[in-house]
Amino acid sequence: MQDIWWQRKDLGYKGQELYFAGEAISYWCQGLQLPLFLYSGARINDNIARLQNALNKVDRPCRLLYAMKANHNSSVLNHIRQSGLGIDACSPKEVSAALSCGFHAKDISLTGILSPKELIELGAVNDLQINVDSLSALATIGRHFPEREIGIRINPQAASGATNNSLLQYSGDKISKFGIYRDELEEALTIVEQHQLHLKRAHMHLGCGLSNQGLAQFHNAMRCAREMVDRIPGINQVNLGGGLGVPHLPSEAPLALKAWTGIINDTWGDSPYQLIFEPGEYLVKDAGMLLLNVNYDEVKAGKRFVFLAGGFNLAKEPAFYQLPCYPISTKLPGKNDAPADVVGNINEALDIWYEQVPLPPMHVGDIVALLNSGAYAAEMSSNHCMRGDFMERFIST
């Protein structure tokens, strides 16, 4: 079998067909219409186990939550619950969806940009772990729920995430809407004291798409965060967010978890805090793919295009964040492969899935699989050009 960068034990060619989660793609498509998202529960399990094994090397107690904004499919949520993880939510409807899937309020961490009305409604939910994002939100909770347990989201002004993509960084030199800054911390503590709130948690989310190239930057961000957290009296938990990336391209390697946990030990290993992590992408992104039919394989002005029956509105990260869903043929490539621009069916110039990817000759009705579509794809989809229809299939075993 060819040495192809994305192949793994549950994804690869057998004979002439692409297999995923133990069966041929043609098997998973039976009785369903495309566009079709496939999600593998077994791959999610592998990703959870790999991350938990790495965190076992950390010198502080650790807990994993799932960032459900990555994919709120109910089958995915139920699978995550059965795996023993909690939930990171960022809106009232996410909290409702998690509760309806059987998560308990005490296992849901809510951190988001919430209106006063939303804060008042959610503040009344017993045991819900609320982390407020601003001084205004903190004061709102204090006025309506004095003596409530609370967490605050901080912004240490240190970047982390994809080092070559500022769109994926939530903190750093550019002032953002996220979190309470260092120069606001004293005022935050005054509000806490004024309303006799029980401040137990510090939360942060500094960026997305962390790769090996970003580990040095991540180390600096953790040092800055530790300095800020240590100024907050009485807390016993620190939520370090998620942001762990996966390979999107042949040139990218999986995140070196040993190096990542080494940084966490260096900066937090001697602390008194329980450490919370809330990955989304790392757990579900490479556990999913999007299947699209081919409309045409055509040469225009000397350039080959493969037109697919689905566009960027179904998975927006390639267009908006430069994070490709790498396209592969569901039939075995051969010596007739040639580069092609893979494009969608949306009437917009940015509707490009990937440029100059090698593909075999394609025919109408053939299927192309777009990798890394398990997170921030269906979740962020729209009905642009009224082409927003798709199906989802969760593969439990």
C-alpha positions as a Markdown table, in Angstrom:
| # | Residue | x | y | z |
|---|---|---|---|---|
| 1 | Met | 0.0 | 0.0 | 0.0 |
| 2 | Gln | 1.2 | 3.5 | -0.8 |
| 3 | Asp | 2.7 | 5.6 | 2.0 |
| 4 | Ile | 0.1 | 8.4 | 2.2 |
| 5 | Trp | 0.4 | 11.0 | 4.9 |
| 6 | Trp | -3.2 | 10.8 | 6.1 |
| 7 | Gln | -3.5 | 7.0 | 6.3 |
| 8 | Arg | -4.0 | 5.3 | 9.6 |
| 9 | Lys | -5.4 | 2.0 | 10.9 |
| 10 | Asp | -9.0 | 3.1 | 10.4 |
| 11 | Leu | -8.6 | 5.2 | 7.3 |
| 12 | Gly | -7.0 | 4.0 | 4.0 |
| 13 | Tyr | -7.3 | 2.1 | 0.8 |
| 14 | Lys | -8.1 | -1.6 | 0.6 |
| 15 | Gly | -8.2 | -3.1 | -2.8 |
| 16 | Gln | -9.7 | -0.3 | -5.0 |
| 17 | Glu | -11.7 | 1.5 | -2.4 |
| 18 | Leu | -11.3 | 3.9 | 0.5 |
| 19 | Tyr | -12.2 | 2.4 | 3.9 |
| 20 | Phe | -13.2 | 4.3 | 7.0 |
| 21 | Ala | -14.1 | 3.0 | 10.4 |
| 22 | Gly | -13.9 | -0.6 | 9.3 |
| 23 | Glu | -16.0 | -0.5 | 6.1 |
| 24 | Ala | -15.8 | 0.8 | 2.5 |
| 25 | Ile | -17.1 | 4.3 | 1.9 |
| 26 | Ser | -19.7 | 2.8 | -0.4 |
| 27 | Tyr | -21.1 | 0.8 | 2.5 |
| 28 | Trp | -21.6 | 3.9 | 4.7 |
| 29 | Cys | -23.3 | 5.7 | 1.9 |
| 30 | Gln | -26.0 | 3.0 | 1.4 |
| 31 | Gly | -29.5 | 4.5 | 1.6 |
| 32 | Leu | -28.2 | 8.0 | 2.3 |
| 33 | Gln | -27.9 | 11.1 | 0.1 |
| 34 | Leu | -24.8 | 13.2 | -0.3 |
| 35 | Pro | -23.6 | 15.6 | 1.0 |
| 36 | Leu | -22.9 | 13.3 | 3.9 |
| 37 | Phe | -20.9 | 13.8 | 7.0 |
| 38 | Leu | -19.5 | 10.6 | 8.6 |
| 39 | Tyr | -18.3 | 10.6 | 12.2 |
| 40 | Ser | -16.4 | 7.7 | 13.8 |
| 41 | Gly | -16.9 | 7.0 | 17.5 |
| 42 | Ala | -13.9 | 4.6 | 17.5 |
| 43 | Arg | -11.6 | 7.4 | 16.3 |
| 44 | Ile | -13.0 | 9.8 | 19.0 |
| 45 | Asn | -12.2 | 7.1 | 21.6 |
| 46 | Asp | -8.7 | 6.8 | 20.3 |
| 47 | Asn | -8.2 | 10.6 | 20.5 |
| 48 | Ile | -9.6 | 10.8 | 24.0 |
| 49 | Ala | -7.4 | 7.9 | 25.2 |
| 50 | Arg | -4.3 | 9.4 | 23.7 |
| 51 | Leu | -4.9 | 12.8 | 25.3 |
| 52 | Gln | -5.8 | 11.3 | 28.7 |
| 53 | Asn | -2.7 | 9.1 | 28.7 |
| 54 | Ala | -0.6 | 12.2 | 28.0 |
| 55 | Leu | -2.3 | 14.1 | 30.9 |
| 56 | Asn | -1.6 | 11.2 | 33.2 |
| 57 | Lys | 2.0 | 12.5 | 33.1 |
| 58 | Val | 1.1 | 15.9 | 34.5 |
| 59 | Asp | 1.8 | 16.5 | 38.1 |
| 60 | Arg | -1.5 | 18.0 | 38.9 |
| 61 | Pro | -5.0 | 16.4 | 38.8 |
| 62 | Cys | -6.5 | 17.0 | 35.4 |
| 63 | Arg | -10.0 | 16.8 | 33.8 |
| 64 | Leu | -11.2 | 16.8 | 30.2 |
| 65 | Leu | -14.2 | 18.6 | 28.9 |
| 66 | Tyr | -15.4 | 18.6 | 25.3 |
| 67 | Ala | -15.8 | 21.9 | 23.5 |
| 68 | Met | -19.2 | 21.2 | 22.0 |
| 69 | Lys | -19.0 | 24.2 | 19.7 |
| 70 | Ala | -16.7 | 21.9 | 17.5 |
| 71 | Asn | -19.6 | 19.6 | 16.8 |
| 72 | His | -23.0 | 19.5 | 18.6 |
| 73 | Asn | -24.4 | 16.5 | 16.8 |
| 74 | Ser | -26.5 | 14.6 | 19.4 |
| 75 | Ser | -24.9 | 11.3 | 18.7 |
| 76 | Val | -21.5 | 12.8 | 19.1 |
| 77 | Leu | -22.6 | 14.4 | 22.4 |
| 78 | Asn | -24.0 | 11.1 | 23.7 |
| 79 | His | -20.8 | 9.3 | 22.8 |
| 80 | Ile | -18.7 | 11.9 | 24.6 |
| 81 | Arg | -20.9 | 11.6 | 27.7 |
| 82 | Gln | -20.5 | 7.8 | 27.7 |
| 83 | Ser | -16.7 | 8.4 | 27.5 |
| 84 | Gly | -16.9 | 10.2 | 30.9 |
| 85 | Leu | -16.0 | 13.7 | 29.7 |
| 86 | Gly | -17.8 | 16.9 | 30.8 |
| 87 | Ile | -18.9 | 19.7 | 28.5 |
| 88 | Asp | -17.5 | 23.1 | 27.6 |
| 89 | Ala | -20.5 | 25.2 | 26.4 |
| 90 | Cys | -20.6 | 28.8 | 25.2 |
| 91 | Ser | -24.3 | 29.6 | 24.8 |
| 92 | Pro | -27.7 | 28.9 | 26.4 |
| 93 | Lys | -28.7 | 26.5 | 23.7 |
| 94 | Glu | -25.5 | 24.6 | 24.0 |
| 95 | Val | -26.3 | 24.2 | 27.7 |
| 96 | Ser | -29.8 | 23.0 | 26.9 |
| 97 | Ala | -28.5 | 20.5 | 24.3 |
| 98 | Ala | -25.9 | 19.1 | 26.7 |
| 99 | Leu | -28.6 | 18.7 | 29.5 |
| 100 | Ser | -30.9 | 17.0 | 27.0 |
| 101 | Cys | -28.2 | 14.5 | 26.2 |
| 102 | Gly | -27.8 | 13.5 | 29.8 |
| 103 | Phe | -25.0 | 15.7 | 31.1 |
| 104 | His | -25.5 | 17.0 | 34.6 |
| 105 | Ala | -25.2 | 20.8 | 35.2 |
| 106 | Lys | -22.2 | 20.2 | 37.5 |
| 107 | Asp | -20.4 | 18.7 | 34.5 |
| 108 | Ile | -21.0 | 21.7 | 32.2 |
| 109 | Ser | -18.6 | 24.6 | 32.1 |
| 110 | Leu | -20.2 | 27.7 | 30.5 |
| 111 | Thr | -17.9 | 30.4 | 29.2 |
| 112 | Gly | -19.3 | 32.8 | 26.6 |
| 113 | Ile | -20.3 | 36.3 | 25.6 |
| 114 | Leu | -23.6 | 36.3 | 27.4 |
| 115 | Ser | -26.3 | 39.0 | 27.6 |
| 116 | Pro | -27.6 | 40.2 | 31.0 |
| 117 | Lys | -30.9 | 38.3 | 30.3 |
| 118 | Glu | -29.0 | 35.1 | 29.5 |
| 119 | Leu | -26.8 | 35.5 | 32.6 |
| 120 | Ile | -29.8 | 35.9 | 34.8 |
| 121 | Glu | -31.5 | 32.8 | 33.4 |
| 122 | Leu | -28.5 | 30.6 | 33.5 |
| 123 | Gly | -27.3 | 31.9 | 36.9 |
| 124 | Ala | -30.4 | 30.3 | 38.3 |
| 125 | Val | -29.3 | 26.8 | 37.1 |
| 126 | Asn | -28.0 | 25.1 | 40.2 |
| 127 | Asp | -24.4 | 23.7 | 39.9 |
| 128 | Leu | -23.9 | 25.1 | 36.4 |
| 129 | Gln | -20.2 | 26.1 | 36.2 |
| 130 | Ile | -20.4 | 29.7 | 34.9 |
| 131 | Asn | -17.2 | 31.6 | 33.9 |
| 132 | Val | -17.9 | 35.3 | 33.2 |
| 133 | Asp | -16.0 | 37.0 | 30.4 |
| 134 | Ser | -16.2 | 40.7 | 31.5 |
| 135 | Leu | -16.5 | 43.1 | 34.4 |
| 136 | Ser | -20.1 | 43.9 | 33.3 |
| 137 | Ala | -21.1 | 40.2 | 33.3 |
| 138 | Leu | -19.4 | 39.7 | 36.7 |
| 139 | Ala | -21.4 | 42.6 | 38.2 |
| 140 | Thr | -24.6 | 41.3 | 36.7 |
| 141 | Ile | -24.1 | 37.9 | 38.3 |
| 142 | Gly | -23.2 | 39.6 | 41.6 |
| 143 | Arg | -26.3 | 41.7 | 41.7 |
| 144 | His | -28.7 | 38.9 | 40.9 |
| 145 | Phe | -26.9 | 35.9 | 42.6 |
| 146 | Pro | -24.9 | 37.2 | 45.5 |
| 147 | Glu | -22.7 | 34.5 | 47.1 |
| 148 | Arg | -22.9 | 32.3 | 44.0 |
| 149 | Glu | -19.9 | 30.3 | 43.0 |
| 150 | Ile | -18.3 | 31.7 | 39.9 |
| 151 | Gly | -15.3 | 31.6 | 37.6 |
| 152 | Ile | -13.7 | 34.4 | 35.5 |
| 153 | Arg | -12.2 | 34.2 | 32.1 |
| 154 | Ile | -8.9 | 36.0 | 32.0 |
| 155 | Asn | -6.8 | 37.3 | 29.1 |
| 156 | Pro | -3.1 | 37.3 | 29.9 |
| 157 | Gln | -2.3 | 39.0 | 26.6 |
| 158 | Ala | -0.1 | 36.2 | 25.4 |
| 159 | Ala | -0.8 | 34.4 | 22.1 |
| 160 | Ser | -1.1 | 30.7 | 21.5 |
| 161 | Gly | -2.3 | 28.5 | 18.7 |
| 162 | Ala | -1.4 | 28.5 | 15.0 |
| 163 | Thr | 1.7 | 30.7 | 14.9 |
| 164 | Asn | 1.2 | 31.5 | 11.2 |
| 165 | Asn | -2.5 | 32.4 | 11.5 |
| 166 | Ser | -3.6 | 35.4 | 13.6 |
| 167 | Leu | -7.2 | 34.5 | 12.9 |
| 168 | Leu | -6.8 | 31.6 | 15.3 |
| 169 | Gln | -5.3 | 33.5 | 18.2 |
| 170 | Tyr | -7.7 | 34.9 | 20.9 |
| 171 | Ser | -5.1 | 36.6 | 22.9 |
| 172 | Gly | -1.8 | 38.5 | 22.3 |
| 173 | Asp | -0.7 | 41.9 | 21.2 |
| 174 | Lys | -4.1 | 42.7 | 19.5 |
| 175 | Ile | -6.7 | 43.7 | 22.1 |
| 176 | Ser | -9.7 | 41.3 | 21.7 |
| 177 | Lys | -13.2 | 41.1 | 23.3 |
| 178 | Phe | -12.2 | 38.0 | 25.3 |
| 179 | Gly | -11.7 | 37.9 | 29.0 |
| 180 | Ile | -10.6 | 40.1 | 31.9 |
| 181 | Tyr | -7.3 | 41.8 | 31.4 |
| 182 | Arg | -4.5 | 42.3 | 33.9 |
| 183 | Asp | -5.4 | 46.0 | 34.5 |
| 184 | Glu | -9.0 | 45.0 | 35.2 |
| 185 | Leu | -8.2 | 42.2 | 37.7 |
| 186 | Glu | -8.3 | 44.4 | 40.8 |
| 187 | Glu | -11.7 | 45.8 | 39.8 |
| 188 | Ala | -12.9 | 42.2 | 39.2 |
| 189 | Leu | -11.8 | 41.2 | 42.7 |
| 190 | Thr | -13.6 | 44.2 | 44.2 |
| 191 | Ile | -16.8 | 43.2 | 42.5 |
| 192 | Val | -16.4 | 39.7 | 43.8 |
| 193 | Glu | -15.9 | 41.0 | 47.3 |
| 194 | Gln | -18.8 | 43.5 | 47.1 |
| 195 | His | -21.3 | 40.7 | 46.2 |
| 196 | Gln | -19.6 | 38.0 | 48.4 |
| 197 | Leu | -19.2 | 35.8 | 45.3 |
| 198 | His | -17.2 | 32.6 | 45.7 |
| 199 | Leu | -14.5 | 32.9 | 43.0 |
| 200 | Lys | -13.2 | 29.3 | 42.4 |
| 201 | Arg | -12.0 | 29.1 | 38.8 |
| 202 | Ala | -9.8 | 31.0 | 36.3 |
| 203 | His | -10.5 | 30.2 | 32.7 |
| 204 | Met | -8.6 | 31.1 | 29.5 |
| 205 | His | -8.7 | 30.2 | 25.9 |
| 206 | Leu | -5.7 | 31.7 | 24.1 |
| 207 | Gly | -6.0 | 30.3 | 20.6 |
| 208 | Cys | -6.7 | 27.3 | 18.2 |
| 209 | Gly | -4.7 | 25.1 | 16.0 |
| 210 | Leu | -1.7 | 24.5 | 18.2 |
| 211 | Ser | 1.1 | 22.7 | 16.4 |
| 212 | Asn | 4.7 | 21.7 | 17.2 |
| 213 | Gln | 5.8 | 25.0 | 15.7 |
| 214 | Gly | 3.8 | 26.9 | 18.3 |
| 215 | Leu | 5.0 | 25.1 | 21.4 |
| 216 | Ala | 7.5 | 27.8 | 22.3 |
| 217 | Gln | 4.9 | 30.5 | 22.0 |
| 218 | Phe | 2.5 | 28.3 | 24.1 |
| 219 | His | 5.2 | 28.0 | 26.8 |
| 220 | Asn | 5.5 | 31.8 | 27.0 |
| 221 | Ala | 1.7 | 32.1 | 27.2 |
| 222 | Met | 1.5 | 29.6 | 30.0 |
| 223 | Arg | 4.1 | 31.6 | 32.0 |
| 224 | Cys | 2.1 | 34.8 | 31.5 |
| 225 | Ala | -1.1 | 33.0 | 32.5 |
| 226 | Arg | 0.5 | 31.5 | 35.7 |
| 227 | Glu | 1.7 | 34.9 | 36.8 |
| 228 | Met | -1.9 | 36.3 | 36.4 |
| 229 | Val | -3.7 | 33.4 | 38.0 |
| 230 | Asp | -1.5 | 33.5 | 41.1 |
| 231 | Arg | -2.8 | 37.0 | 41.7 |
| 232 | Ile | -6.4 | 35.6 | 42.2 |
| 233 | Pro | -7.0 | 34.5 | 45.8 |
| 234 | Gly | -9.2 | 31.5 | 46.6 |
| 235 | Ile | -9.3 | 29.7 | 43.3 |
| 236 | Asn | -8.8 | 25.9 | 43.1 |
| 237 | Gln | -9.3 | 25.2 | 39.4 |
| 238 | Val | -7.6 | 26.6 | 36.3 |
| 239 | Asn | -9.1 | 25.9 | 32.9 |
| 240 | Leu | -6.4 | 26.1 | 30.3 |
| 241 | Gly | -8.8 | 25.9 | 27.4 |
| 242 | Gly | -8.3 | 23.7 | 24.3 |
| 243 | Gly | -6.8 | 24.7 | 21.1 |
| 244 | Leu | -4.8 | 21.5 | 20.3 |
| 245 | Gly | -4.5 | 21.2 | 16.5 |
| 246 | Val | -4.4 | 18.3 | 14.1 |
| 247 | Pro | -2.4 | 17.9 | 10.8 |
| 248 | His | -4.2 | 19.4 | 7.8 |
| 249 | Leu | -1.4 | 19.0 | 5.2 |
| 250 | Pro | 1.3 | 16.5 | 4.2 |
| 251 | Ser | 3.9 | 18.9 | 5.7 |
| 252 | Glu | 2.3 | 18.8 | 9.2 |
| 253 | Ala | 3.0 | 16.3 | 12.0 |
| 254 | Pro | 0.8 | 15.3 | 14.9 |
| 255 | Leu | 1.2 | 17.5 | 18.0 |
| 256 | Ala | 3.9 | 16.2 | 20.2 |
| 257 | Leu | 1.9 | 15.6 | 23.4 |
| 258 | Lys | 4.9 | 14.7 | 25.5 |
| 259 | Ala | 6.4 | 18.2 | 24.8 |
| 260 | Trp | 3.0 | 19.8 | 25.4 |
| 261 | Thr | 2.6 | 18.2 | 28.8 |
| 262 | Gly | 6.2 | 19.0 | 29.6 |
| 263 | Ile | 5.4 | 22.6 | 29.2 |
| 264 | Ile | 2.3 | 22.2 | 31.4 |
| 265 | Asn | 4.3 | 20.5 | 34.1 |
| 266 | Asp | 7.0 | 23.2 | 33.9 |
| 267 | Thr | 4.5 | 26.1 | 34.4 |
| 268 | Trp | 1.7 | 24.5 | 36.5 |
| 269 | Gly | 3.2 | 21.3 | 38.1 |
| 270 | Asp | 4.1 | 23.1 | 41.3 |
| 271 | Ser | 0.7 | 24.9 | 41.5 |
| 272 | Pro | -2.1 | 24.1 | 43.9 |
| 273 | Tyr | -4.7 | 24.0 | 41.1 |
| 274 | Gln | -6.7 | 21.3 | 39.4 |
| 275 | Leu | -6.2 | 21.7 | 35.7 |
| 276 | Ile | -9.1 | 21.6 | 33.2 |
| 277 | Phe | -8.7 | 21.2 | 29.5 |
| 278 | Glu | -11.5 | 21.6 | 26.9 |
| 279 | Pro | -10.4 | 20.3 | 23.5 |
| 280 | Gly | -12.8 | 20.1 | 20.6 |
| 281 | Glu | -10.9 | 20.0 | 17.4 |
| 282 | Tyr | -8.4 | 17.5 | 18.7 |
| 283 | Leu | -11.1 | 15.0 | 19.7 |
| 284 | Val | -13.5 | 15.1 | 16.8 |
| 285 | Lys | -12.0 | 16.8 | 13.7 |
| 286 | Asp | -10.1 | 13.9 | 12.2 |
| 287 | Ala | -12.9 | 11.6 | 13.3 |
| 288 | Gly | -15.1 | 13.0 | 10.6 |
| 289 | Met | -15.2 | 13.4 | 6.8 |
| 290 | Leu | -17.5 | 15.1 | 4.3 |
| 291 | Leu | -18.5 | 13.1 | 1.2 |
| 292 | Leu | -19.4 | 14.9 | -2.0 |
| 293 | Asn | -20.2 | 13.8 | -5.5 |
| 294 | Val | -18.2 | 14.9 | -8.5 |
| 295 | Asn | -20.1 | 17.1 | -11.0 |
| 296 | Tyr | -17.4 | 17.6 | -13.5 |
| 297 | Asp | -13.7 | 17.1 | -14.2 |
| 298 | Glu | -12.8 | 19.8 | -16.7 |
| 299 | Val | -9.8 | 21.8 | -18.0 |
| 300 | Lys | -10.2 | 25.6 | -18.2 |
| 301 | Ala | -7.5 | 27.7 | -19.8 |
| 302 | Gly | -5.0 | 24.9 | -19.2 |
| 303 | Lys | -5.9 | 24.3 | -15.5 |
| 304 | Arg | -7.8 | 21.2 | -14.3 |
| 305 | Phe | -10.8 | 21.7 | -12.1 |
| 306 | Val | -12.8 | 19.0 | -10.2 |
| 307 | Phe | -16.2 | 20.4 | -9.5 |
| 308 | Leu | -18.0 | 19.0 | -6.4 |
| 309 | Ala | -21.7 | 19.0 | -5.5 |
| 310 | Gly | -21.1 | 20.9 | -2.3 |
| 311 | Gly | -19.4 | 24.2 | -1.4 |
| 312 | Phe | -17.7 | 26.1 | 1.3 |
| 313 | Asn | -20.9 | 26.8 | 3.1 |
| 314 | Leu | -20.9 | 23.2 | 4.3 |
| 315 | Ala | -17.4 | 23.5 | 6.0 |
| 316 | Lys | -16.2 | 27.1 | 6.3 |
| 317 | Glu | -12.8 | 26.7 | 7.8 |
| 318 | Pro | -10.9 | 26.3 | 4.4 |
| 319 | Ala | -12.3 | 29.6 | 3.2 |
| 320 | Phe | -12.4 | 31.6 | 6.4 |
| 321 | Tyr | -9.5 | 30.3 | 8.4 |
| 322 | Gln | -7.2 | 28.8 | 5.8 |
| 323 | Leu | -7.6 | 25.3 | 7.4 |
| 324 | Pro | -8.1 | 22.9 | 4.5 |
| 325 | Cys | -10.4 | 19.9 | 4.4 |
| 326 | Tyr | -7.9 | 17.9 | 2.3 |
| 327 | Pro | -9.7 | 16.2 | -0.6 |
| 328 | Ile | -9.0 | 12.5 | -1.4 |
| 329 | Ser | -10.5 | 10.1 | -3.9 |
| 330 | Thr | -12.6 | 7.3 | -2.6 |
| 331 | Lys | -11.1 | 5.1 | -5.4 |
| 332 | Leu | -7.5 | 4.0 | -5.3 |
| 333 | Pro | -5.2 | 6.6 | -7.0 |
| 334 | Gly | -2.9 | 5.4 | -9.8 |
| 335 | Lys | -0.3 | 6.5 | -12.2 |
| 336 | Asn | -2.8 | 8.7 | -14.0 |
| 337 | Asp | -3.2 | 11.1 | -11.1 |
| 338 | Ala | -2.8 | 14.8 | -12.0 |
| 339 | Pro | -3.1 | 18.0 | -10.0 |
| 340 | Ala | -6.5 | 19.7 | -9.9 |
| 341 | Asp | -8.2 | 22.6 | -8.1 |
| 342 | Val | -11.1 | 21.1 | -6.2 |
| 343 | Val | -14.0 | 23.6 | -6.1 |
| 344 | Gly | -17.6 | 23.7 | -4.9 |
| 345 | Asn | -20.9 | 24.7 | -6.3 |
| 346 | Ile | -21.4 | 28.0 | -4.6 |
| 347 | Asn | -21.3 | 31.2 | -6.7 |
| 348 | Glu | -18.5 | 32.8 | -4.8 |
| 349 | Ala | -14.8 | 33.2 | -5.7 |
| 350 | Leu | -13.6 | 31.8 | -2.4 |
| 351 | Asp | -15.5 | 28.5 | -2.9 |
| 352 | Ile | -12.2 | 26.5 | -3.3 |
| 353 | Trp | -11.7 | 23.3 | -1.3 |
| 354 | Tyr | -8.1 | 22.9 | -2.2 |
| 355 | Glu | -5.7 | 23.9 | -5.0 |
| 356 | Gln | -3.5 | 21.6 | -7.0 |
| 357 | Val | -4.2 | 18.3 | -5.2 |
| 358 | Pro | -3.3 | 15.1 | -7.2 |
| 359 | Leu | -6.4 | 13.1 | -8.1 |
| 360 | Pro | -7.2 | 10.3 | -10.6 |
| 361 | Pro | -9.5 | 11.0 | -13.5 |
| 362 | Met | -12.9 | 11.7 | -12.0 |
| 363 | His | -16.4 | 11.0 | -13.5 |
| 364 | Val | -19.8 | 12.4 | -12.7 |
| 365 | Gly | -21.1 | 10.7 | -9.6 |
| 366 | Asp | -17.7 | 9.7 | -8.2 |
| 367 | Ile | -17.2 | 10.5 | -4.5 |
| 368 | Val | -14.5 | 12.7 | -3.0 |
| 369 | Ala | -13.9 | 12.6 | 0.7 |
| 370 | Leu | -12.9 | 15.9 | 2.5 |
| 371 | Leu | -10.8 | 15.0 | 5.6 |
| 372 | Asn | -10.9 | 16.8 | 8.9 |
| 373 | Ser | -14.6 | 17.6 | 8.6 |
| 374 | Gly | -15.6 | 16.3 | 12.1 |
| 375 | Ala | -15.2 | 19.8 | 13.7 |
| 376 | Tyr | -16.3 | 23.3 | 12.8 |
| 377 | Ala | -17.9 | 22.0 | 9.5 |
| 378 | Ala | -21.5 | 21.0 | 9.8 |
| 379 | Glu | -21.5 | 23.1 | 13.0 |
| 380 | Met | -20.7 | 26.3 | 11.1 |
| 381 | Ser | -22.7 | 25.5 | 7.9 |
| 382 | Ser | -25.1 | 27.8 | 6.3 |
| 383 | Asn | -27.8 | 27.8 | 3.6 |
| 384 | His | -25.9 | 30.2 | 1.3 |
| 385 | Cys | -27.3 | 29.9 | -2.3 |
| 386 | Met | -29.9 | 27.6 | -0.7 |
| 387 | Arg | -27.4 | 24.8 | -0.9 |
| 388 | Gly | -27.2 | 24.0 | 2.8 |
| 389 | Asp | -28.8 | 20.5 | 2.8 |
| 390 | Phe | -26.7 | 17.6 | 4.1 |
| 391 | Met | -27.0 | 14.4 | 6.1 |
| 392 | Glu | -24.9 | 13.1 | 9.1 |
| 393 | Arg | -24.1 | 9.5 | 10.1 |
| 394 | Phe | -22.5 | 8.6 | 13.4 |
| 395 | Ile | -20.6 | 5.3 | 13.3 |
| 396 | Ser | -20.7 | 3.9 | 16.8 |
| 397 | Thr | -18.2 | 1.0 | 16.4 |
